[in-house]
């Protein structure tokens, strides 16, 4: 059953704290009678803050519907709000370290990369 995330744009961690939402689970396995099978489940994330996770146990299900994972003592994270990853900072760090950002097609690999690739192939 798909999860519909409600209030993503209003989430405190996104709107006020500049975080980015990561959907860790988008479909949930449920156990119920066919007449009780929901078309989707909703999860309100508008109150989520930066570095916060919501778990499967936070999903409200209709009467007669059971989340299969919870019955197996599992409660995986469903959604998180993380600090934004800044690509500009990563590029500056790589440039300062003397590393190329992306290898150019047809170009020879950097000395350390060739050794890593060969060692991975030999470990198969």
PETAJO-V781814 format. One line per field, one symbol per residue. phi: phi as a letter, one per 20 degrees, with the letter a starting at -180 (. if undefined). Layout:
# PETAJO-V781814
phi = ???
This chain:
# PETAJO-V781814
phi = .fddednffeggfefedmfceceecdcceccafgfefffaddcedfefdgmddddgfeeedfgndcegfffdldcffdbbcdgfedffffffffffeneffbfegnefffgfffffffffffef
